[in-house]
Structures are given as structure tokens and as C-alpha cells.
Amino acid sequence: MENTFKTWPESAAQLVAVAAGRNAADTVILDGKLANVHTREILRWDIAIVDGRFAYVGPDASHCIGPDTEILRTDGFVIPGLCDGHMHVESGMLTPAEFARAVIPHGTTTMFTDPHEIANVMGLEGVRLMHDEGLMQPVNMFTQMPSCAPSAPGLETTGFEISAEDVVEAMAWPGIIGLGEMMNFPGVINGDPQMLAEMVATARAGKTIGGHYASPDLGPAFHAYAAGGPADDHEGTCEADAVMRVRQGMRSMLRLGSAWYDVETQITAITERGLDSRNFILCTDDCHSGTLVNDGHMNRVVRHAIACGCDPMVALQMATINTASHFGLERELGSIAPGRRADVIFTSDLTSLPIERVIARGKTVALNGDLTTECPHVAWPDAARQTVRMGADKTASEFAIAAPHGALSADVRVIGVIENQAPTKALEATLPVREGCVVGQGDICKIALVERHQARGSVTNAFVSGFGYQGQMAVASTVAHDSHHMIVVGTCPENMAQAANRLAEVGGGVTVWKDGAERALIELPIAGLMSDAPAATVAAKANEMVQAMADCGCSLNNAYMQHSLLALVVIPELRISDLGLVDVTRFEIIPVLKGA
């Protein structure tokens, strides 16, 4: 369980003694330019640390130095460790331990994680495993109890369902910080008893209710949602979204993930409209392992916000103290001030933000990009490694859409992928019929959802555009937010069947097939979502996957992330589930063939 770490009250006597000069500090940082996120000042101040907490933060810490004190000197900036206000560990294809290993060298020392991906596959037991491994890490991994599994009852079937009783139970766990994103916004708006009960249980526990309002409607529906209790939202895509959320007393979370680029379009609420920046938070939401290894984590988001015109100190606040304050942890972390956890970054530049040293709870955990600590694992049980149950092997005939008798063409509905955004478009097209089946044409190819939790053997078929795939190919993945069945996208039914069967064989992951041969494979044996291999190993396989997708004609930025969201039946406009094609603007199942 959690590393032994004293609370502020438990360390208070020692903190006072060090600050007063009666006792020596464990570590003293000298000569740095301290970024004070409480005041947005740069101060030539020293820092004294004891028991993993800041004891003295002031102009001269010489009185805190003893014969055994570790002295660290820097002529650069000293900033608080970075916080990710909303993220899913599973999106990195990594376990919490391996995710921590990947992001610590990038300066992330606090994460607020929502494991609703594994909740859909393994239920409360999966959440407990993620929670427990998170508490074992040398950095702060807080867990938000998933709220919506299924995310849209009646429109999808999950491996497990989360109940209000599950939420009540989890609120007593030591690492639970609040309720995960409340994705079932129609349920909240319509007064669904379970959604209200989950929010009530969270509020009664004195914890934060996470929001997810994926609709452009900012009228009475949004006001009703805000009245239910969600305290933040990361689904905004334009300035008006950000403005309305903060006007309602919510925190607007601006995300930059592997495929979500929602900072630039919303940060103008601060940079141009001049709204109070303390109500804005930076987050990643979803970052795959390739992004983590090659580009960074929260340091990448902060750099991006600055590039979008945000003052560096304001951007830093949005990734530290604002986040801590939102979750009721301002007195525990998010700043360099007495009593707080000693989470610190050394950087030579506040704009480009190179991460030169990372200190967490007073210990150096990374130096110049290299990890210097251990990240322990839980023992993942066999049940977590045996979650792909799709029944009998699939055949090409199961990936066909029958046309009306005698038809030479058919009018169909098509899921339209939008590059770098979570929403899709509801498109229509007229497609040719061959041998009695409707087939893709041009940019339009097949998409299928293969049920993989209860071995029912069902396959739902539809059409998707935007990937640009050409030739005979297929891409299959058991990562399929949020129900996490198996999504197969392809131009060739035979390749689609081969890809699906391959994932059943390896216990989950992602595979790319072209001309009847496998071109890339990422094994994700834990819940079909994660690998317990190092991030660099998974990232290397992810790079092979990206190249294989490109070889199939795809030039879309982070196309895999778009692929994995095509079953997310709470984000408009059109999605696929095990129950059929879903119109998310009306929350109902609709036929693929128009007029059917």
C-alpha cells in the first residue's frame, strides 16, 4: 500500500524546529529562482526540507543546514511539481506503476486519475487494483471513483456495472479523492436516481465531483447539469464553453492529450477576455505511451499553453496550485510553501521548461530525464489477464452489412472522424452493393464492434470515414472507450476477422493487418487495456502501430486515439456500441441503412 509518509500535523514539530534553526534539514536548496505560485513572483529564496515536506521557504536557509544536510544548488528556476487534474492511466496502455515511471522524468508529481476504463471491464475489483498500485508510487496518484459504467445505460453493455453502493464503499478508501467524470449528463439533467445518488454520496464524503458535459448546448440543460454538483469539466472545445463553465462556479479544465487539442481554442478566455485564471486547470485526459516517451506529459501541456499566449507563471498556476485547490489539497501540495509535500522541479527556463531535476516528497526521483527511483507493482491476478471472451473465432461473413434485396446501392449513415477532437460527425453517403452487401467506397470503410466480455458472439457493423485507409487492411483494438469491447476498422472482411481473432489469441491489445498479414501488434494483457512492460517498450510497439496504420493510407494525427473512441456513446454525434449505431444527439439506437 501507500509509502509511509507523515502528515503535516505529524511532522509539525520537526518542521517548526527546522524552520527556527533548532534542527537541521534533510535537504536544502540554495541559490535558485523560486516560482511562487501563490503570488506569481520570482523570488531569490532558499528552501529547507525535512520529513518530505517544506519546512522553511525564505531568503536565507543557512540556519537550517547541519553536518548531514544534503545541499542542492541551482542558478535556474525552482518550481512546484506538476499536477494533472484529469487523466486516465489506461490510455497510456500502461499500469499505474509504469505510467508513473514514464511521467516522473517529465516533472509530473501529482495525478488525479479516473480508472473508468478498467471499471467497465472488471468492475470495482479493477478500480481497487488501480487504486492500490497508485498508492504504492513515490509520487502522488489520487483516484477518482468511476461514476458511469456503463456510461450510457441502455445504449451499451459493459463487462461490469458500477452502482451507487460501489461509490459509497469506495469513498472510504484512502486514495479516493472524489467521483470520476459524470459522463451520463442526460441522466443528471433528467434526474436519474442513480446518478444523483452517486453525486450525493460524494458530496456527503466531502469530496469533489468530476464533470463531463459533452454537448454544445449551453442553455437550460447545461445549467441543470451544473446544479447537480459536477465541479469541473474538460469537454469544452471553444472559448464560450470555458467561459460558461467558470461563470457557473465550475473549474474549466483545458486538455492537451495525444489527440485532444482544446487548450488553444479556450485559453483566450484568459489571454484575451481577462477572466480570472485561478478557475482554469490544465490536464491531459488521454495520453498514449508514444506521447509520454517522446513528447512529455504535463510539461508538454504547460509549454503549449505558453505558446498559445499564456503568461508562464499563469500557465504554471494552472498546472499546480489551481489543481490542488480544486481538490481541496491546497494545504498539501501544488506550491512551494511551508508544510506542503516537497515536490519540486529544477528548470533552466520557464518557457521551454526543460526538466532537469525532479524531487517528490523530498527525494530526488529523476535527474536530467532519467528515473532515479523505484515504482512498485501490485500482483495482477489471472482474472485481470483473461478478459477477452468473444466466443468462437470470427469469419469474414460476420463483418458484412446486407443490402435491401435487389438494390445496386444503399443510402447509409457514416461516423465521421474529426482530426484532433473527440466529437464525431453524423454523415450520410450512398454506397455500392456487391454480392448483396453494402461496401465502403473512397474514404468510407467498415467499422465493427465485437462483443468481448460475455462471449455472446455478437458483431455490430457500420461505416466510418476520416481515416483514409486504402487497399486490403484492418485495425483492431480491445481499447474501445468506454465499454471496451473490440473495435475493428477495415476495408477487407477477411483481414477484419483475422485481426479480431488475433486479439482473442493474445488476450487483448491492438493489431494492424494488411494484405492478410499482421504488420504490428501491441499486447495489452491486463484487462485488454494495459501492459505491465516499461513505457519505452510499449511506445516502441506503438510507433510500429502508427507506421503500419500509415502504410495502410492513414495520415490522421493520432488516428489510434480516434479509433479507440468510436464506441464512446456519450460524445456526439454518432458512435457504435454492441447494441447498434448510436445517435448521441438524441441518445437512441438508429439503423445503419437509411429508411430501414
N, C-alpha and C positions, 0 to 999 in steps of 0.2 A: 504494500500500500504506500501511502504518501511518505516521502522523505521526511525524517524528523526535522522539524523546523519550528522554532519557538515563535509564539505570537508576540505582538508588540507589548502587551501587558507583562508577559513572562520575561521579556528582555528589558523592560523599562529601567530597572535599577542599574543594569550594566550600561545601557545607552546613556543614562544620565551621568554615570561615573566617567565614561569615556569623554563625553562632551565637556564635562567640567575639568578634565585633565587628571582625575584621580587614578584612572585605569588607562591602560594602553589599548589602542585599537588593534583589531586583527589586520586591517589594511588601511592605508592612507593613500589618497590620490592627490598629487601635487601639480601645480602649475597649469592646470587645464582651464579652458574657457567653458564654464558651466552654462548650459542652456536651461534657464529656469522657466518651466512651462506654466508656473503659477502667474508669473508677471510678464512673460515674453521678454526677459532681459538676458543678456550675455554677461556673466559675471566672472571675474578672475578669482574664483573661490576654490578652496580645498574641500576634500571630502574624507571623513573618517567612518569606517565600517566596523561593526562588531556584531557577532551572532547573526550574520547575514542581513543586517539592517543598517540603515544610515544612522549614525549617532550624531555626528557634527557635520554641518554644511555651512561653511563660512570662509572669511578672508584668510585665515591662518590656522592650519590644523597641527602646527608643530607641537602643541601641548598634548596631542593625542598619541604621539609616537613613543613607543617603547623599544627595548632591545630586540624584541621578536616581531615587531610590526613589519608587515610587507609594505614596501614603498613602491608605488607605481607613479611614474612621471609621464606627462604628455604635454606637448605645446599645442595640441589640437583641441577640438571640442569634446566635451563630455555631455552626453545626452541620455535621457531615460531609455531603458529597453522598450522596444516597440510592442504594441498590443494589436492583435487582430480581433476586431469587435464582432465579426460573424464569419464563420468558416465551417467547412465540412472536411474533416481529416480524410474521409474515404475518397474524396475527389482527387487526392494525391496518389491514389492507388496504393497507399502505404498504411501500415498500422500506426497508432499514435506514437510509439517509440521511434519508428523510422521517420515519421513526419517531423518529430522534434529534432532528430539528427540532421535532417535536411535544412530546417529553417533557423536553427540556433546560430550557425555561422553568418546568417543574414541579419542578425540582430533582433529577431523575434523572441521575446522572453515571456510573453503572455498571450494565450489563445482562449477565445470563447467559442467552444466547438459544439456543434449540433449534430449528433450521430444518427440523424433520422434515416440515413441510408441503411445502416445495419439494422435499425429498428424494423424496417419493412421486411427484412429477411429473417431475423432471429428474434424479434420482439425485445422484451425487457432484458432478457439474458444477454443479448448482443450489446445493449446500452451499458449494462453493468461491466462487461469486459472492457469496453472502450473507456469508461469512467475510471476503472481500476488501473488500467495501464497509463492513463493520463496522469493520475496522482503519483505514479512512480517516477515521473520525469524530473530532471534537475531544473526545469523551467515551469511556469505556471500554466497548467492546462485545466481550465474550468469547463464543465459540461452543462449544456442546456438540455433538459429532458425533452425529447421529441414530443411534439404535440399532435401530429397528424399522420397516422399510419392506419388506414390509407389516407392520402392527402385529400381525396375527394370521394367520400363514401358513395357507393352506388355506381361509380364510373370506372372503378378498377378493383382488382383483388390482390391483396398483398399476402406475403408469407405469414405474417402475424399482424394483429391489430393492437394498437395502443389504446388503453382505456383510461377513463378519468381516475380509476383506482390505482392504475400504474403510476400516474402522475403524482398522486398523493403519496404513494410509497417512496418514489424517487426524491421527492422534495426533502426527505430526511437524510439523504446520502451526503457525505461530507464534501464532495466536489461539485454538487449540483448548484449552479448559480442562478438558474431560472428556467423558464419554459422556452423551448425552441420555437422557431418561426411558425406563427399561426397561419399556415397556408390556406386553410379552409375558410377564406374570407367570406364566401357566400353563406357558410354556416354561421359565422359570427353575426353577419348582417341580419340573417333570418332568425336569430335567437336559438340556434341549435343547442339543446341542453348539454350535450357532452362538451362542446367547445367552451361554453360558458362555465361549466363545472371545472374544466382544466384551468381556465384563467383564474377562477375564484380560488382554487387550491393554491395556485402560485402566489396570488396576491396575499392570501392569508399567511403564507410562509414568509412573506416579506421579500419576495424575490421578483426578478424582472421578467416581464412577458415579452418575448420576441415577436416582431411583426413580419408580415409578408403580404402586402396588398398589391397583387399583380394585375392592376386594372387602370386604365387611363381615366376612369370616371372619378372625378373629384367632387361630385355632388353629394347628396344625402347618403348614398351608400358608403362613401369614404368616411363621412362624419360618424355614421353608425358604427363602422369598424373601429374607429379611434375611441369611441365611447365604451367599447368592450374592454379596453385595457392594454392593447399592444403598445409598447413604449418606444419602439423604433421600427424602421422599415428600410430595407436595402433594395427594393424592387423599382425605385424611381429611375426614370431614364431621361428626364428633361428638367429644366430649371423649375417649371411650375410644380412638378412633383416634389422636389426638395423644399420649395417654399411652403407648400400646403402642409407638409408633414411637420415642419418646425412651428408653423403657426398654430397647429393643434397640440403643441406641447410634446411632440414626439421628437426623437433624435433621427435625423436623416443620415443613413449610412450610405456612403458613396463607395461603390465597389470597383476594383480593378482586379479581375481574375485572369485566368488563361484566355477566356473568350468574352468576358464582360468588360466593356469599356464605357462605364457610366459615370466616371469622375468628370471628364471634360465638359459634358453637357449639363452638369448640375452645379459645378463649383462656382459658376458665375453668380449664384445666389450670394456668395461671399465676396468674390472678387469684383463684381460689378454692381450688385444691388446693396452690398454692405451689410447683409444680415449678420447677426451675432454668430461667430464661428464656433462658439462653445457648444452649440446644438448640432454640430456636424461631426461625423465619425468616419474614418477610413477603414475599409475592410477588403477582404479578397473574395469571400464567398466560396469560390471553387478554383483551385489551382492544381493542375496535374504535375506529376513529378518532373517532367521536362522543364516546365517553367521554374520550379523550385530550384533545380540544379543549375540551370543555365542563366536565369534572369533574376532570381531573387524572390522575396516574399513581401513582407510589409515595407522593407526598404525600397522595393520597386514601386509600391503604391505611393509612398511619400515623395519619391523623386518625380513620379508622374504628376502628382498634384502641384508640385513646384513648377514643373514645366508648363502646366496649364495656367500659370499666373498667380498661384497662391504664394503668399509670403512664407518662407521656410519655417519660421517659428510657428506660424498658424498651422501649417501642414503637420508639424511635429506635434502640436497640441492635439490635433485630430487623430493621431495615432498613439497617444499616450494618455494624458490626463483626462481628455474628454471621454475616452472609452472607460477608464477606471471609474470616473464619476457616474457614468450611466449605470454601471452595475453595482453601485454602492461601495466601491472599493477605493475611493479617492484617498482614504487614510491608510491604505495598504500598499498601493503600487501606482505606477503611472507618472511618477515625478521623483526628482532627487531632492528629498526633504527628510528631516528627522523622523525616524520610526518606520519609514516605508521599507519594503523589501529592496535590497541593494541590487537592483537590476540596472546595469549601466552599459553604454556603448562609447567607445573611443572612435572618433572620426575626424579626419583632417579637413573636411569640407561639408558645410550644411546643405549644399545644393546637390552635389553629385553623390553625397552620402556613402563614401567607402566605409565598410565596416571592418575596423582594424583590431578591436578587442571587444569581446562580449563578456560581461560579468552578470551572473544570475545568482541572487541570494548570497552575494558576497564572494562567489567563487568564479574565477575565470573559466568559461565554458567553451570559448572559441578564440582563436588568435589568427589574424590575417587569413580568414577563410577556412581554417582547419579546426575541427571539433577537438576539444581537449577534455571531454567528459564522457561518461557512460550514459546510455539511455536504455533502461531495463525493459524487458518484455514480460507480459503475462504468458502463462502456458495456454495457448489457444486450444480448446478441446476439439475432438474429432467432429463433433456436431457442427462446428464452425467451418469445417473443411469439406463438408458433404452437403452442400446446399443447392446443387444444380440437379434438379429432378424434373426432367421434361418428358418422361415416358419413352416410348420407342423412338429409335432413330428416325429422323425426318427424311422425307423424299421430296424430289423436285415438284411433284404434283401438289404438295401441301402449300406451295408458295405461288399458287395461281388464283386469279380472280376471274370467275366465269362471266362471260358477256351474255346479254339477253339473246335468246335463241334467234339465229339468223342475222344478227347485227354485224355490220362491217366496221363499225366504230362505236365508241361509247363516250358519253359525257361523264366526267369523273371529278371528284373533289381531290385536291392535292395539298399536302402540307408544304408550305413554302418557308424554307430556312432563311433567316436574316443574319448576315455575317456580323459577328461580334455582339449579338443581342440574344437574350433569352426568348422573347416572343417570336412566334411564327406567323405567317400569313395564311389565310384561308383562300386558296386559289382554286380555279376551275380550269379544266382542259378537255379537249376532245382527243381521245387516243385510239389507235388502231386495234383491231381484233384479229388475232391469228389463232387458228385451230380452236376456236370457241372461247379464247381467253383474251382479256384486255392486257395489252403490253405497253411498257414505257416507250417513250419517244423523246429524242433530243436530251434535254436536261432532266427529264422526268424519269425516275426509276422506281423500283418496288421497295416497299418497306414492310416488314413483317414483325409482329411481336409474338414470340414463342413463350408460352406459359412454362415456368421452370420451378415453381415452389411446391406444387401438389401433384405433379405428374399427370395432369389432366389430359395432356397431349394436344391442347388447342393451339392453333396458329391463327392470328388475326392479320389480314393483308390489307394494304392500302398503297398510296402513291406519295412520293416526296420529290421535291425539286430543290436545287440550290447547291448540290454537291459537285455537279459537273462530271460525274462518273461516265466512263466510256469503256467499250469492249465487254468482255465476259468477266464479271467480278462480283465480290460480295464482301461486306464488312459486318462482323457480328460481335456483340458485346453483352455481357451479363451485368454491366453497369448501365442501368436504364432508370434514371430518376423518375418517380420516387419508388415505384413498386418493385423495380429491379427484377423484372422478368428478363428475357433476352430480346434485344433489338437486332434485326438483321436488315441491312440495306444493300441492295444489289441490282444488277441488271440481268442476272442469269439465275434461274431457279435451281439448277444443278449446283452451282457454286454456293448459293444461299444454304442449301441443305448440307453441303459439306462443311461449311463454316459453323452452322448450328451444332452439328454432330461433334465437331472438334472440341467445342467448348464444353459439351457434356462430358467428353472424354477426359479433359484436363481439370475439371472441377471449377470452371469459370475463368473469365478473362476477356481478352479482345483478340480477334484474329482477322487477318486480311487475306482474301483469296483472289487469285487472278488466273484465268485460263486453266482452272481445275487444280491449281497447286497453291499451297499455303505460302504466302510471302512474308508474313510477320505474325508473331504471337507474343502476347503478354499474359503470363499465367497469373491469375488473381485467386488463389485457392481459398482465402479466408472470406467466407460469405459470398464468393464470386465478385468481391469488391476490392479486396486489398491483397497485397503481398507483404510478407514479413522479411523480404530481401531488402538490402540497402537501397536508398533512393537512387544512387548513381546507376545501379544495376537495372532498376525498373525504368529509369529515364532513358538508358541506352536502348532498351527494348521499345520504349515509347517513340524514340527517334526513328527506329526501324519501321514502326507502325505508320508514323507520319509520312515517311518516304514511300512506303508501299501504297498508302492512300493517294499520294501524289502521282505515283506510277499508274494508278487507275483513273487519272484525269482530274483529281480534286485539287483545286488551288485555294479553297476556302481557308481562312485563318482559323486555326484550332478547330478543324472540322470534327475531330473526335468528340469535343465537348458538346458541339451541336448535336451530334449523333446520340450522345448519352441522355440528352434532354427531350428527345422526341416523344417520350411517354409521360412527360410531366404535365398531368392533366389539370393543373391549377394555373398555368400561364397561357394566355390567349396566343393564337386564336384557334389553332387546330392541332390535335395530338392523337396518339394512338394508345390504346390500352388492350388488355386481354378481353375486354367486353366489346370492343369495336372502335370506330373512329369517333373522336370526341370533339364537339364544338364547345370550346371553353368560354365563348362569349355568352352561351346560353346554358352551359353545363348539362348537355344532353348528348346521347349517342345518335349519330346520324349515319346514313348509308354512304358507302364509297361511291356507288353509282348514283348519279342524279336521276331522280324520278323513280328510284327503286322503292 
